[in-house]
Amino acid sequence: MNTLANDAASAKKKWSLYHSNSVRSRRWWVLALFAVWTLYVGVSSLSTRLLTSVDGTVVSSSTTQGVRPVTYYTVQSSDGRQQSLIAGPTDGSLPRQMPVGTIIQKKKFELSYSRNGKRIHDFPVAFHILWFTVSAVSACIAFVWWKSGNER
């Protein structure tokens, strides 16, 4: 009977979150890598959208085939200059189904854009806030696990 109580107590210690001998406290780096990865994915998508700048009319488009298709646009500005625009399969890029003749205006450091004079707000801000929250919470938990593992 005493061995059952000892086994139960040792099993409880084994799964303790802050116990220094816990498997979780020694695996903080896995959660830290997850936090870094989620932060990278979120920042790359957000920065792609924020840094895109285009103003003109779509004069040609070409879409690749495959699981994650990409559309290559040629946009001509009002002064005759041509600009290339790449629309990929992520939130950060502009839509991949704009027909030739579409007037597109996207200013740098703005999430929204104008398409044929109509303002489009299609960037999923709430999702990205949630994504950054998951990244921050994961980083905090990894830090706590790392700290609890170093207090031996």
DRENTI-987680 format. One record per residue (C-alpha): residue number from 1; residue in three letters; x negated, y negated, z. Coordinates in nm, 3 decimals. Example, Ala and Ser with C-alpha at 12.3 -4.5 7.8 and 13.67 -1.06 7.14 Angstrom:
# DRENTI-987680
+-----+-----+---------+---------+---------+
:   n : res :       u :       v :       w :
+-----+-----+---------+---------+---------+
:   1 : Ala :  -1.230 :   0.450 :   0.780 :
:   2 : Ser :  -1.367 :   0.106 :   0.714 :
+-----+-----+---------+---------+---------+
***
This chain:
# DRENTI-987680
+-----+-----+---------+---------+---------+
:   n : res :       u :       v :       w :
+-----+-----+---------+---------+---------+
:   1 : Met :   0.000 :   0.000 :   0.000 :
:   2 : Asn :  -0.288 :  -0.233 :   0.082 :
:   3 : Thr :  -0.447 :  -0.168 :  -0.258 :
:   4 : Leu :  -0.126 :  -0.274 :  -0.433 :
:   5 : Ala :  -0.133 :  -0.605 :  -0.248 :
:   6 : Asn :  -0.501 :  -0.654 :  -0.337 :
:   7 : Asp :  -0.432 :  -0.571 :  -0.703 :
:   8 : Ala :  -0.144 :  -0.819 :  -0.712 :
:   9 : Ala :  -0.357 :  -1.089 :  -0.550 :
:  10 : Ser :  -0.647 :  -1.030 :  -0.791 :
:  11 : Ala :  -0.408 :  -1.035 :  -1.088 :
:  12 : Lys :  -0.269 :  -1.366 :  -0.964 :
:  13 : Lys :  -0.621 :  -1.509 :  -0.934 :
:  14 : Lys :  -0.704 :  -1.382 :  -1.281 :
:  15 : Trp :  -0.431 :  -1.596 :  -1.439 :
:  16 : Ser :  -0.483 :  -1.903 :  -1.220 :
:  17 : Leu :  -0.523 :  -2.213 :  -1.436 :
:  18 : Tyr :  -0.774 :  -2.400 :  -1.221 :
:  19 : His :  -0.966 :  -2.107 :  -1.072 :
:  20 : Ser :  -1.331 :  -2.133 :  -1.168 :
:  21 : Asn :  -1.347 :  -1.765 :  -1.267 :
:  22 : Ser :  -1.045 :  -1.796 :  -1.492 :
:  23 : Val :  -1.076 :  -1.693 :  -1.855 :
:  24 : Arg :  -0.906 :  -2.022 :  -1.945 :
:  25 : Ser :  -1.173 :  -2.228 :  -1.771 :
:  26 : Arg :  -1.441 :  -2.056 :  -1.979 :
:  27 : Arg :  -1.248 :  -2.101 :  -2.304 :
:  28 : Trp :  -1.202 :  -2.477 :  -2.285 :
:  29 : Trp :  -1.395 :  -2.517 :  -2.609 :
:  30 : Val :  -1.123 :  -2.336 :  -2.810 :
:  31 : Leu :  -0.866 :  -2.589 :  -2.697 :
:  32 : Ala :  -1.115 :  -2.871 :  -2.753 :
:  33 : Leu :  -1.168 :  -2.753 :  -3.113 :
:  34 : Phe :  -0.791 :  -2.744 :  -3.162 :
:  35 : Ala :  -0.768 :  -3.102 :  -3.030 :
:  36 : Val :  -1.041 :  -3.218 :  -3.267 :
:  37 : Trp :  -0.877 :  -3.042 :  -3.562 :
:  38 : Thr :  -0.532 :  -3.191 :  -3.492 :
:  39 : Leu :  -0.688 :  -3.535 :  -3.453 :
:  40 : Tyr :  -0.874 :  -3.496 :  -3.785 :
:  41 : Val :  -0.559 :  -3.388 :  -3.971 :
:  42 : Gly :  -0.358 :  -3.676 :  -3.830 :
:  43 : Val :  -0.622 :  -3.941 :  -3.888 :
:  44 : Ser :  -0.700 :  -3.825 :  -4.243 :
:  45 : Ser :  -0.335 :  -3.841 :  -4.348 :
:  46 : Leu :  -0.278 :  -4.179 :  -4.182 :
:  47 : Ser :  -0.599 :  -4.331 :  -4.318 :
:  48 : Thr :  -0.525 :  -4.209 :  -4.671 :
:  49 : Arg :  -0.189 :  -4.388 :  -4.667 :
:  50 : Leu :  -0.325 :  -4.703 :  -4.504 :
:  51 : Leu :  -0.622 :  -4.736 :  -4.740 :
:  52 : Thr :  -0.426 :  -4.681 :  -5.062 :
:  53 : Ser :  -0.377 :  -5.000 :  -5.262 :
:  54 : Val :  -0.203 :  -5.012 :  -5.598 :
:  55 : Asp :  -0.005 :  -5.273 :  -5.793 :
:  56 : Gly :   0.119 :  -5.212 :  -6.145 :
:  57 : Thr :   0.316 :  -4.988 :  -6.381 :
:  58 : Val :   0.262 :  -4.615 :  -6.423 :
:  59 : Val :   0.144 :  -4.561 :  -6.783 :
:  60 : Ser :   0.055 :  -4.191 :  -6.761 :
:  61 : Ser :   0.078 :  -3.901 :  -6.521 :
:  62 : Ser :  -0.053 :  -3.548 :  -6.515 :
:  63 : Thr :   0.039 :  -3.286 :  -6.254 :
:  64 : Thr :  -0.171 :  -2.978 :  -6.183 :
:  65 : Gln :  -0.019 :  -2.635 :  -6.131 :
:  66 : Gly :  -0.055 :  -2.425 :  -5.821 :
:  67 : Val :   0.050 :  -2.394 :  -5.461 :
:  68 : Arg :  -0.060 :  -2.750 :  -5.370 :
:  69 : Pro :  -0.014 :  -2.952 :  -5.690 :
:  70 : Val :  -0.175 :  -3.293 :  -5.737 :
:  71 : Thr :  -0.055 :  -3.569 :  -5.971 :
:  72 : Tyr :  -0.304 :  -3.802 :  -6.138 :
:  73 : Tyr :  -0.154 :  -4.137 :  -6.234 :
:  74 : Thr :  -0.292 :  -4.416 :  -6.447 :
:  75 : Val :  -0.150 :  -4.749 :  -6.333 :
:  76 : Gln :  -0.184 :  -5.067 :  -6.539 :
:  77 : Ser :  -0.174 :  -5.398 :  -6.355 :
:  78 : Ser :  -0.014 :  -5.715 :  -6.493 :
:  79 : Asp :  -0.353 :  -5.848 :  -6.604 :
:  80 : Gly :  -0.421 :  -5.534 :  -6.810 :
:  81 : Arg :  -0.663 :  -5.353 :  -6.578 :
:  82 : Gln :  -0.609 :  -4.981 :  -6.537 :
:  83 : Gln :  -0.639 :  -4.801 :  -6.205 :
:  84 : Ser :  -0.635 :  -4.432 :  -6.118 :
:  85 : Leu :  -0.408 :  -4.308 :  -5.841 :
:  86 : Ile :  -0.410 :  -3.955 :  -5.703 :
:  87 : Ala :  -0.097 :  -3.824 :  -5.531 :
:  88 : Gly :  -0.163 :  -3.505 :  -5.337 :
:  89 : Pro :   0.048 :  -3.268 :  -5.129 :
:  90 : Thr :   0.007 :  -3.454 :  -4.796 :
:  91 : Asp :   0.198 :  -3.727 :  -4.614 :
:  92 : Gly :  -0.083 :  -3.968 :  -4.683 :
:  93 : Ser :  -0.034 :  -3.985 :  -5.057 :
:  94 : Leu :   0.238 :  -4.152 :  -5.258 :
:  95 : Pro :   0.503 :  -3.934 :  -5.429 :
:  96 : Arg :   0.405 :  -3.694 :  -5.706 :
:  97 : Gln :   0.720 :  -3.735 :  -5.916 :
:  98 : Met :   0.705 :  -4.095 :  -6.041 :
:  99 : Pro :   0.793 :  -4.117 :  -6.411 :
: 100 : Val :   0.602 :  -4.327 :  -6.663 :
: 101 : Gly :   0.726 :  -4.687 :  -6.646 :
: 102 : Thr :   0.767 :  -4.693 :  -6.268 :
: 103 : Ile :   0.652 :  -5.018 :  -6.111 :
: 104 : Ile :   0.461 :  -4.937 :  -5.793 :
: 105 : Gln :   0.327 :  -5.182 :  -5.536 :
: 106 : Lys :   0.140 :  -5.064 :  -5.228 :
: 107 : Lys :  -0.067 :  -5.303 :  -5.018 :
: 108 : Lys :  -0.367 :  -5.188 :  -4.818 :
: 109 : Phe :  -0.300 :  -5.132 :  -4.444 :
: 110 : Glu :   0.077 :  -5.088 :  -4.494 :
: 111 : Leu :   0.258 :  -4.755 :  -4.463 :
: 112 : Ser :   0.549 :  -4.851 :  -4.690 :
: 113 : Tyr :   0.543 :  -4.933 :  -5.062 :
: 114 : Ser :   0.772 :  -5.075 :  -5.331 :
: 115 : Arg :   0.898 :  -4.863 :  -5.617 :
: 116 : Asn :   1.078 :  -5.055 :  -5.894 :
: 117 : Gly :   1.136 :  -5.339 :  -5.647 :
: 118 : Lys :   1.290 :  -5.121 :  -5.376 :
: 119 : Arg :   1.103 :  -5.089 :  -5.045 :
: 120 : Ile :   1.032 :  -4.726 :  -4.949 :
: 121 : His :   0.957 :  -4.626 :  -4.588 :
: 122 : Asp :   0.891 :  -4.253 :  -4.624 :
: 123 : Phe :   0.586 :  -4.207 :  -4.400 :
: 124 : Pro :   0.680 :  -3.979 :  -4.105 :
: 125 : Val :   0.567 :  -4.207 :  -3.821 :
: 126 : Ala :   0.751 :  -4.009 :  -3.550 :
: 127 : Phe :   0.586 :  -3.684 :  -3.661 :
: 128 : His :   0.240 :  -3.844 :  -3.653 :
: 129 : Ile :   0.301 :  -3.988 :  -3.306 :
: 130 : Leu :   0.398 :  -3.637 :  -3.193 :
: 131 : Trp :   0.090 :  -3.493 :  -3.369 :
: 132 : Phe :  -0.144 :  -3.742 :  -3.195 :
: 133 : Thr :   0.027 :  -3.666 :  -2.863 :
: 134 : Val :  -0.039 :  -3.293 :  -2.908 :
: 135 : Ser :  -0.402 :  -3.375 :  -2.987 :
: 136 : Ala :  -0.441 :  -3.599 :  -2.680 :
: 137 : Val :  -0.273 :  -3.350 :  -2.444 :
: 138 : Ser :  -0.487 :  -3.066 :  -2.581 :
: 139 : Ala :  -0.802 :  -3.273 :  -2.529 :
: 140 : Cys :  -0.699 :  -3.359 :  -2.172 :
: 141 : Ile :  -0.625 :  -2.997 :  -2.084 :
: 142 : Ala :  -0.955 :  -2.886 :  -2.239 :
: 143 : Phe :  -1.135 :  -3.148 :  -2.031 :
: 144 : Val :  -0.964 :  -3.027 :  -1.711 :
: 145 : Trp :  -1.053 :  -2.666 :  -1.794 :
: 146 : Trp :  -1.414 :  -2.766 :  -1.868 :
: 147 : Lys :  -1.436 :  -2.963 :  -1.545 :
: 148 : Ser :  -1.287 :  -2.680 :  -1.339 :
: 149 : Gly :  -1.535 :  -2.437 :  -1.493 :
: 150 : Asn :  -1.832 :  -2.659 :  -1.402 :
: 151 : Glu :  -1.738 :  -2.696 :  -1.034 :
: 152 : Arg :  -1.889 :  -2.365 :  -0.932 :
+-----+-----+---------+---------+---------+
***
